[in-house]
Amino acid sequence: MRRSAKLAVLLGVAAMLGSAHAATMADTVRARVAAYRELGAAFKAVNDGLRGDPQTVLIQQSARTIRNVSRQQYGWFPAGSGAQAGVKTAAKAEIWAKPAQFKAAQDNFAKQADAFQKTAATGNAAAIRAEARKLGATCKACHDVFRAPIN
């Protein structure tokens, strides 16, 4: 009887730890999604700011946001934060299966985000447009491999 009581307690603790881990991973995914939404809003602001008469202040603010997000992205994909029961994410398993390739894509995005921010600071609309296209290409390259299509 004592053994079964101990086993029940151990199983209860394990279940609580598993639930806590699942909740932590769900929080990690939610934070990651929120950060990428912020990034998407900054990209939209850049594109909107380039329409018609360029809004350089808006573009420069958005460029700083993009650069800052590019620097924060490295901690957003810990092991266990992929698709799991109850956690909706577009992150593909390739992120964890090919970590060197994923980090290279992150590095490429961060490098291009820095270049875009520097170009945005110049206020030269033609140069900003060119760098924005390059920056968008780094996003697409990563999404093509590491992000599931969003329906």
Secondary structure, DSSP 8 states (H G I E B T S, - for coil): -HHHHHHHHHHHHHHHHHHHHHHHHHHHHHHHHHHHHHHHHHHHHHHHHTSSS--HHHHHHHHHHHHHHHHHGGGS--TT-SSBTTB---B-THHHHSHHHHHHHHHHHHHHHHHHHHHHHHT-HHHHHHHHHHHHHHHHHHHHHHB----
